[in-house]
Amino acid sequence: MSKRYHALRDVVCSLPEAGWNYGHARSPFYSYDVENGATFVIYNGRMMPISMKTSTREEGYWALRRTVTRLNTGEFVTELKGPDAGKLLDRVFTRKVSAMKIGRCAYGLACWPDGGIMVDGILIRLGEDRFWYVQADGEFMGWTRGVAVASGMDVEIFDAKSWVQQIQGPKAFDVLAELSDQGMPEEFKYFDMREITIAGVECLITRTGWTGEMGFEIYTIDGTDTSAMYDRTTEVGKAHGLVDIGLDPMDTRRIEAAILNNISDMDYLMTPFEAGLEMFVDLDREDEYFGKEALLKADRRTRMYGVKCATAEPLIGGHVERDGQEIGVITASSWSPYLECGVAYVKLHSADLIEPRTGKVVGFDLQLHDCELIDLPFYDAEKKIPRGLEVAEV
């Protein structure tokens, strides 16, 4: 190999000394993460735990698959409120947002005018003229504020000051039934939202997650007693085997489930089609939205595929080659304890390069290993697991 690769990554840790934190934000659960020996990554300008001393990556993975886990995320919540909130979101997103029902969530994908991906995340409709957008890392608030001002729309756009926890795993609803002061919400369907209290503390929950497992997310409300909520979750979760995890175990599972991460897996240089997200683009809408004209003319083929490697974990940033020719780059990878092989995403340099489905990939040992290219996801294509229709035997 002519390229020079390295198998190191950069993380953030806390030091017992005074000083300025250079503009990043800590969650109200930060002290709990530190007590659990967390290392962090900066995500949306927020500290998000990557790893914990309370569990290894493999232990956390199996807890996620077999029992229940908790992760304090770095997702950022923007609130949009006002008579033109739905109209603005219709202009920004590739699907019709104003058609959403109150109390429901939807995957929201926003593009730049040239059809490149800006950001993705979860839209929540809290009221007739009130929405939350829970975004991955990327630009959104500044862009929508600019669009609203330039278009003369009557809408407020601001930081909701909410922090998000993911409670995920096959026992997640056992936890929720005890955790909610109101008991298990009735007809809490996939991608539903509910307002509940935990230990008397108001919060929102959504039946969503970044894992491909059954679970829910808790959203704090600004000004509430998050410590009481967290302590109650810890108490209830302990009885069901809850394990606090960092991003690493969840990252393994989201790769298996083909949940892409904005900026690292897909970015402004890719269209939703190239990222394999064509089902979230409505080209038949009569109204206009940013990127629609470009997307109508775009190649509809994907460049994102899965990689399975029996002998190594592929190196993030390493390449996949065939007959000595580089055909793509690895954007995310892990070792799957369930599949007992290395799993990864490869972003092909061209959609024409997919066949044949074999090649060689750079591993974390910096050597080339035989690999197979597959359609995503690695399993559970119908999402039966997060819908509660199937529990995998693991």
N, C-alpha and C positions, 0 to 999 in steps of 0.2 A: 504494500500500500504506500502510495506517495504522500498521502495526507497525514498530518500529525494530529492524533486524537489524544484526549486524556479522559480518565474515568473519575474525575472529581466533580463535586458540586458545591455551590456556595449557599450557606444558610446564615441565619441571623440568630444570635443568642443574647441573653441579657447579662450585664455585668453589674456587680455590686458597687457601683460608683455613681457619683453625680454627673449630670451632663444633659445636653439637649438631645432629643430623640429625632432630630432631623425631619420633622414633619409627618412621620407615620403615626398611625393611631393604634391604641391598644383596646381590645374588647373589654367589657366589664368582667369577663371570665379569665382575663390574662393571668391573675395571680394563681388561679387553679392550674392553669397550664404550666406555669413556672414550677409550682409544687410537684407536678407530674414529670418534671425534667424535660420540658419541651424545647426543641429547636424550632425556629420559625422561618417562614418565607414572607416577603412583603407582597401583598396581593390587594389590589385596589387601594393602595396606600395604607393597608391594615396588616397587622401581624397575624399570620395564620400558622398554627403549629403543624410541622411536618412529621416529626417523630416524637415519641414519648418513651421515657424510661420505664413506664408502667407496662409496656408490651412491645415485643418485637414486631417487625412488619408482618411476619408470618402469623404470629399469635393474634395480632389485630385483624388480619384477614379472616382467619377462621372464626373469630368472635363475630365479625360482620356477617359471615355466611351461616353461622349456627345459632347465635344468641342475639345480642344487641350491642350496639356501640354508640358513642357520642363523639362528635367532632365540632369544635368551635370554629366556624368557617370565616373566611375573609370576604364573603359576598357583600356587595354594597347595594343598599336599598334607596332608590329615588322615588319620591312621591310626586305625582302629577294630579293637580286638583283644579277644577274649574269647568265652566260650560264647554270649553273647546278641548278638554283633555282627550276625549275619544277621537276627535277630528285630528288632533296633532299626532296621536299614536298611529292612526291609520296612514298618515303621511310618512311616518318614519319606518314602520314595520312592514314586512313582506306578506303578512296575513292581516285580515280585517279584525282589528282589535275591538272596535266599537260594537261588534256583534256578540262579544263575550257576555255571559250572564254574571250577575253579581254573585260573589261567593265562589267563583271558578278561577282557575289558573290556566295559563297557556304558555307554551314555549314561544318566545319572541326573538326573532332574528332581524337585525337591522343592517342595512347595507349603505355604503357610500353611493353617490350618484353614478359612479362607474361600474357598479355591481359588485365591488369588493366588500367583504364582510367587515362590518364595524364592530359589532358586539352581539352576544347572545345572552339569554337569561330567561327568567320566569316572570311573566306578567300576572298580576293579581288584581282582580276587580273588586274593590272594597265598597263601592257605591256607584250611583248613576254617573257622577262626575269625578270619581276618585279612583286612582290606580296606583299600585306600587309596581316598580320594575326592579327585580332582584338580579343584578347583573354579574356576569363574569368580569374578569379584568378587561378594561378597555374604555374607550371614550363613549360617553352617552349624554350626561347631564349638560355639558357645555354646548354640545351640538344641538340638542333639542331646545335649549333656551334660546340659542341663536335663531333656530327655525321659527320658534314661536314669536319672537320679537319681530323678525323680518316679515312674517305673515300677518301680524296684527292679531294674533289669537289671544283669547282671554283664558289664560291658564297659568297657575303657579307651579313652579318646578323647583324642588328643594330636597336636601338630604333628610330622609325620614328619621335618621339617627337610630336606626334599628340594627340589632346584631342577630346573627343567625346561627342556630345550632342544628345539626343533623342528628336525629335519632334513627338509626338504621339497623335492620336485621330482622330475622323471622319472628323475634319476640317483641318487636317495637310496639305493636298494638296492645300487648299484655301490659307493657309499661304505661302506654297512654291511658288505658282504661282506669288505672289507679292514679295516674298523675293528674289528670284533669279533675278539677273540683266538681264538674258537671257529669263526670263519668265519660264513657266512650261516646263520642259524637255519633248521632244517628246518621246512617247512610253516608258515611265519610268515604266518598268514592275517590278513585285515582284522579289527582289534580283538582281536588276540592280544597277550599279554604274554610276555616272556622275561627271564630273568636271565642276563647275560653279563658279561664283563670287557673293558675297553678299556685297553690298556697296563697290564694287570694290576690295574686298578681296578674293583671291583665296581659294577654299576649295573643298573637295570631299563630295558628298552625296551618300548614299545608301538607297535603299528601303527595309530597315530591321528594326528590333527593338526587344525589350525584353518584349513585352506587349500583343501580340495577337490582337492588334488593328492596323488599317491602320496608316502608318506613315513613317518617314524617319529619318536618322541619318546624322549629320553634322560632318565632320572630319577636324580639323584645319590643316593648313600647317605650318611647322616650320618657324618662322621669319616673319609671317604676322601680320597684325593689328587685333587681335582678339576682341579688344574692339569695333571697328567700326562694326564688324560683329555682335557682341552680341547686341549692341545698336539698330541696324537695325532690328534684329530678335524681340527684345522687342517691337519696334514701330509697326511693321507689325502684330505681334502676338496679341497685345492689341486690335486691331480692330476685331479680331476673338475670343476674350475671352480666350486667352492663360493664363494658370496658371502654375507658377513655382512650381514644386513638388520635394519632396525627394524620396528616394527609396521605402518608405512604400506603397504608393498607387500603384506603379508599381509592387511591390512584390505581392500584392493581385491579380492583373490581370495576372501576369505571372504564378501564381499557378493555376488559373482557366484554363489557356491555356496550362498547362503541359510543361512549359519551365524550365528545371532543372538548378540548379546552381552548378557549379563544386566545389568540396571539401565539401560543406555542404549537398548537396543532393546525389551526386555521388562522388566516389574517386577511388584511386588506388587499393582498395580492391574489386572493382566491375568491371565486364566486361560491355561493351556496351549493351549486351543482358539483363543482370540483371537490367540495368537502363532503359530498354524499348527503346533503341536506335538502334535496329537491322537494321532499314532501312538505316542507315548511314554507315553500314559495308559491304564492297564488298568482299565476300569470293571467288568469281569466277575470280578475277583478276589473271592473269598468273604471274605477278611480285610479289615480296616479299615486305612486309612492317612490321614494328615492331608490334608484337602481333598476326600476322596472324596465325602462327602455333598453338598458344595456343587457339585462337578463333575458329579454326576449330574443336577443341576437346571439346569446352565449352558447358555447358548447355545453350540452347537457350531461356529458360523461363525468364520472368521478375520477379523482386522482388519489383518493384515500383508501387504503386497504390494510388488512391485518397481516401480521407476520408471526408465524410460529417457528420456533427454533428449539430443537430437542436438546441441544448441547450447551446453550449459553443464553444469558439475558442480553438482548441487543443493546448497543450503546446509543443513548440519546445523542443525536447529532451525527452519528455514524451513518455510513451509506449502505445501500443494498446494491449489489452488482450481479450481472449475468454475462457470462462469457467475457469477463474482464471489463465490461462497460458499466459505469455507474448509472442506475436507473431511478434512484430515489434516495430520500433521506429519512432516517428514523426521527419521529417527533416526540414519541412517548414510549416507554417500555417498562417491563417488570418481569418478575418470575411468577408464574401462576401456580400456586400450590394445588389448585383443583385440577388444572389441565396437565400439570407436571411438565411444563416447558416454558421457555421464554415467550412472552407475548409482546407485541408492539404495534404501533401504527407506522406505515411507510407512506410518505407523500411522494408519489411518482413525479418525475420531471415532466412526463407527458402521459396522458391517458392511453396512448398507443402502446405503452411499454408493459402492460399487464401480462400478456401471454409470452411464453409459457409461465405457469405459476410457480416456478422454482428459481432459486438464486442463492447467493451467499450474502451474509450480513456480518457487519463488524460487531463483535461482542465486547463486554466490559473487560475482557482479558486482552482486548485490542487485536484479536485474531479473527480470521474469517471463518464463519460456520455456515453449513448448509441450512437453508430455510425454505419455507413454503409461504406463498402469498395467498390470502383467503379473502372472501367477501366478509364484511363486518355485519353484525357482531360475531364474537367467537361462539356464542350460544345464546339461547333464549331470544330469538329474533322477534317473537310475538309479545315480548315483555310480560309473560305470564307470571314471573316471580314478583316484580313490583306491584302488579295488579292483584296479588294474593290468590291467583288461580293455580299456582304450582309452587311447591317447596322442593328445591333441588336436594337430592340425597348427597350430602357432603360429609 
